[in-house]
């Protein structure tokens, strides 16, 4: 089949590359000439493990190409996927559908044959019907169907998630559209991965409900962690005991400095707003949003305590600023709250992140970037572990502590224990929901 993918951001590029690996002819379209030029040179504008290799393979096979020309991409296509951004709209928390609606109208004005327009972007309930209305208004003679096909890709594991999904969700209204989507996902049908075919509204809601639930699990364990610190319990043991219950499961029960990224922050805000608009308040989700922001600010208090109540004149080494490992994504990362607080408080901040510098230099302009955690920690007054990259999981803590002006450790990902820190020579230590030196 021939597929046009509008948008070469994270979702569009990963989806386009993976569809081409299914054997489809895929043309990825973008309005940004720099992105298209980069992709045509074989360069990937985002960091996602394995994506560069898979992209090169399918370009070489002739199944994958990139263009600025929407008409050329749509010509003869069986389906056009809309995979453009839906950021949180300023002022009201709604998802901004400007790019989605613009793409839909442009497709309608360009297409001259039956086509299935598939919304891959995360959109509020009711959006696909609005897409259909906008397309019909833009070109009343066009024969088309609209489908909802939300993505469930984890950054850092997106290719595996696409090729071996927990489920594929397809919202359609006609048998004809359902058949097109079945043909597109035929490799997954043949391998019997779960594929849910439902109505448009349910498909839209599944995406928001799933992300909100996962954000709730993260926020819940972070609140439990705060209580553990007050009561002497160990959140890692609590998480383990909870996760062994099959009704709960162990995923997303790792305490940390709060969730971030491209999905959870904007999707929880959008779902809360949808609830308000329909007089069905999402009270739990609204609380999750608040508690997550409180969690980030609580991390600042931890660092202040370790620094004796003031950051002024202190040198702080921060390991990791992306919202999670194996991605270069800085969107709503806890680092964007914590690092500016350090700088604003008068600290000199050094940052080490394997992939975060490309976005981080603009987002964190007042920090010094280092490649080596040991060099970054030299003569520092505090070491902060903020993202659990593998590179930070087996550090020589004794070497780091020996080189610091004041060997203090804030492990905000619970990689190392208080015993590890004390044995290495650290004089002060804090983590999330676990005992510090005082309890040893």
SVG drawing of the C-alpha trace seen along z (x, -y; Angstrom):
<svg xmlns="http://www.w3.org/2000/svg" viewBox="-22 -34 62 49">
<polyline fill="none" stroke="black" stroke-width="0.4" points="0.0,0.0 1.0,-3.6 1.0,-5.8 1.6,-9.5 2.8,-10.5 2.3,-14.2 4.7,-15.4 8.3,-14.1 8.4,-14.7 8.8,-11.9 5.5,-10.1 5.4,-10.7 9.0,-9.7 8.9,-6.5 5.6,-5.5 6.6,-6.2 9.9,-4.3 8.1,-1.3 5.3,-1.2 7.9,-1.1 9.6,1.8 6.2,3.6 6.7,3.4 4.5,0.4 5.6,-2.5 5.8,-5.5 6.4,-9.1 7.0,-11.4 5.9,-15.0 7.0,-18.1 6.9,-21.9 10.3,-22.4 13.0,-22.3 15.8,-21.8 14.2,-18.6 13.6,-17.2 17.1,-18.0 18.5,-16.4 16.4,-13.2 17.4,-13.0 21.0,-13.1 20.2,-10.1 20.4,-12.1 17.7,-11.6 16.6,-14.9 15.6,-13.0 17.4,-10.5 15.6,-7.1 17.7,-4.0 17.9,-2.0 15.8,-4.5 18.7,-5.6 19.6,-2.1 16.0,-1.1 15.5,-4.3 18.6,-3.8 17.5,-0.2 14.1,-1.2 15.4,-4.2 17.9,-1.9 15.1,0.6 13.1,-2.2 10.1,-2.0 10.8,-5.2 11.2,-8.8 10.8,-12.4 9.3,-15.4 8.0,-18.9 5.4,-18.3 2.1,-17.1 0.5,-16.6 3.2,-14.2 2.9,-12.3 -0.9,-12.0 -1.0,-11.1 -2.2,-7.4 -2.0,-7.0 -4.4,-4.6 -4.1,-6.5 -2.8,-9.8 -1.7,-9.9 -1.8,-13.2 1.1,-13.1 1.6,-16.8 1.9,-18.4 -1.0,-19.0 0.8,-21.1 -1.1,-22.5 -2.8,-25.7 -1.7,-28.7 -4.2,-29.9 -6.8,-27.2 -5.1,-23.7 -6.8,-22.6 -4.8,-20.6 -4.0,-23.0 -5.5,-21.5 -4.3,-24.2 -1.8,-22.0 -4.3,-19.0 -7.1,-21.0 -4.7,-22.8 -3.4,-19.4 -6.9,-18.0 -8.0,-21.0 -4.8,-20.8 -5.4,-17.1 -9.0,-17.7 -7.9,-20.4 -5.1,-18.3 -6.6,-14.7 -8.5,-13.7 -9.4,-10.1 -10.9,-8.1 -8.6,-8.2 -8.5,-7.3 -7.3,-10.1 -5.9,-8.7 -5.3,-10.9 -2.2,-9.6 -1.8,-12.8 -3.2,-12.7 -6.5,-14.7 -9.5,-15.4 -12.7,-13.4 -14.7,-14.6 -11.7,-15.9 -12.0,-13.3 -15.6,-14.3 -14.4,-17.9 -11.7,-16.8 -14.3,-15.1 -16.5,-18.3 -13.5,-20.5 -12.5,-18.2 -16.1,-18.0 -16.3,-21.8 -13.0,-22.2 -13.8,-19.8 -17.4,-18.6 -16.7,-16.3 -14.0,-14.3 -14.7,-10.8 -12.9,-9.9 -13.1,-8.3 -11.6,-9.5 -10.0,-7.0 -8.5,-7.4 -5.3,-5.5 -3.6,-6.8 0.0,-6.0 1.4,-4.3 5.1,-4.7 7.5,-4.9 10.4,-7.2 13.6,-5.1 11.7,-1.9 9.5,-3.2 10.5,-0.8 9.9,2.3 6.6,0.8 5.5,0.3 6.6,3.7 5.4,5.6 2.6,3.5 0.5,4.3 -2.4,3.3 -3.3,1.3 -6.4,-0.9 -8.4,-1.8 -11.5,-4.0 -13.5,-3.8 -17.1,-4.3 -17.2,-2.3 -16.2,1.2 -14.2,-0.3 -12.0,-2.3 -11.7,0.7 -10.4,2.8 -7.8,0.2 -6.5,0.1 -6.5,3.9 -4.3,4.0 -2.0,1.4 -1.5,3.4 -1.6,6.8 1.8,7.9 0.5,7.4 -2.8,9.2 -0.8,12.1 1.2,12.3 -2.0,12.0 -1.2,8.8 -4.3,7.4 -6.0,4.9 -9.1,3.1 -11.5,1.8 -13.9,-0.7 -15.8,-4.0 -14.0,-7.3 -14.8,-8.7 -13.7,-5.5 -10.4,-5.4 -9.7,-9.0 -10.7,-8.4 -8.5,-5.3 -5.4,-7.3 -6.1,-9.9 -7.4,-7.5 -4.3,-5.2 -1.8,-8.1 -3.7,-9.6 -3.8,-6.3 0.0,-5.8 0.6,-9.4 -1.6,-8.6 0.5,-5.5 3.7,-7.6 2.2,-10.4 0.8,-7.9 4.1,-6.3 5.7,-9.7 3.2,-10.7 3.8,-7.3 7.6,-8.1 7.0,-11.4 5.1,-9.6 7.8,-6.9 10.4,-9.6 8.3,-10.7 7.5,-7.3 10.8,-5.4 9.4,-3.0 11.4,-2.2 9.5,-3.1 11.5,-0.6 10.2,2.2 6.8,0.7 6.8,0.6 7.9,4.2 5.2,5.3 2.6,3.4 3.8,4.5 3.6,8.2 -0.1,7.8 -1.3,8.9 -4.1,6.3 -1.6,3.5 1.6,4.6 5.1,3.2 5.3,0.9 5.3,-2.9 5.8,-2.4 9.3,-3.8 9.5,-6.9 11.3,-9.9 11.3,-13.6 8.0,-13.7 6.9,-12.8 7.6,-14.8 7.9,-14.3 5.8,-14.9 2.7,-13.0 1.8,-12.8 1.9,-16.6 -0.1,-17.7 -2.5,-14.8 -3.4,-15.0 -4.1,-18.7 -6.2,-18.1 -8.2,-15.4 -8.9,-17.6 -10.1,-20.3 -12.3,-17.9 -13.9,-16.9 -14.5,-20.5 -16.0,-21.3 -18.5,-18.4 -19.4,-19.0 -17.7,-15.8 -14.7,-17.0 -11.7,-14.7 -10.9,-15.3 -8.3,-12.6 -6.5,-13.8 -6.6,-17.4 -5.0,-16.3 -2.3,-14.3 -1.3,-17.4 -1.0,-19.4 0.9,-16.7 3.3,-16.2 4.2,-19.9 4.5,-19.7 6.8,-16.7 9.2,-18.7 9.3,-21.6 9.9,-19.1 13.1,-18.0 14.3,-21.6 13.7,-21.6 15.8,-18.4 18.7,-20.0 18.4,-23.1 18.6,-21.0 21.7,-19.3 23.3,-22.6 22.6,-24.0 19.7,-26.2 21.3,-28.1 22.6,-27.5 24.6,-30.7 28.2,-30.1 27.7,-26.4 28.9,-24.3 26.3,-21.6 26.9,-18.7 23.7,-17.4 23.7,-14.0 20.9,-13.8 18.4,-16.4 16.2,-14.6 12.9,-13.5 13.9,-9.9 16.9,-7.9 17.4,-6.9 15.8,-10.0 16.9,-13.6 13.4,-14.9 13.4,-17.7 9.7,-18.6 8.4,-19.2 11.4,-17.4 11.8,-17.8 15.2,-19.4 13.4,-22.4 12.1,-23.1 15.0,-22.0 18.0,-23.3 16.7,-26.9 16.0,-26.9 19.7,-26.0 20.9,-28.7 18.4,-31.3 19.6,-30.5 23.1,-31.4 24.6,-28.0 27.1,-27.2 25.6,-24.2 27.5,-21.7 25.4,-19.2 26.2,-15.8 23.7,-14.1 24.4,-11.7 21.8,-13.2 20.3,-16.2 22.7,-18.9 21.1,-19.4 17.9,-20.7 19.3,-21.6 21.7,-24.3 18.7,-26.5 16.5,-25.5 19.2,-25.7 21.3,-28.6 23.2,-29.3 24.8,-25.9 28.2,-24.4 28.0,-21.2 30.4,-18.3 30.8,-14.9 32.4,-13.2 30.6,-12.9 33.9,-12.7 35.1,-15.9 31.8,-17.6 31.9,-16.5 35.4,-17.8 35.4,-20.4 31.6,-20.4 29.5,-20.9 26.6,-18.6 26.1,-15.8 22.5,-15.3 21.3,-12.3 18.3,-13.4 17.9,-11.0 18.8,-7.3 20.9,-6.8 22.8,-3.5 26.1,-5.5 25.2,-6.7 24.3,-3.3 27.8,-2.0 29.8,-5.1 32.9,-4.9 31.3,-6.8 34.5,-6.7 36.4,-8.5 33.7,-11.1 33.4,-11.7 37.2,-12.1 37.3,-14.8 34.4,-16.9 34.8,-20.0 31.8,-18.8 30.8,-15.2 27.0,-15.4 24.7,-13.2 21.1,-13.7 20.0,-10.5 16.6,-11.4 16.3,-8.1 17.2,-5.8 20.1,-4.1 22.4,-4.1 21.6,-3.4 22.6,-5.4 25.0,-2.6 26.6,-2.9 27.0,-6.6 28.4,-6.4 30.9,-3.7 32.1,-5.8 32.9,-8.7 29.9,-11.0 29.1,-13.1 25.5,-13.8 22.9,-11.9 19.2,-12.0 17.0,-10.0 13.3,-9.5 11.3,-7.7 14.2,-5.9 16.3,-6.3 19.2,-8.7 22.3,-8.6 20.4,-9.5 18.5,-6.3 21.6,-4.1"/>
</svg>
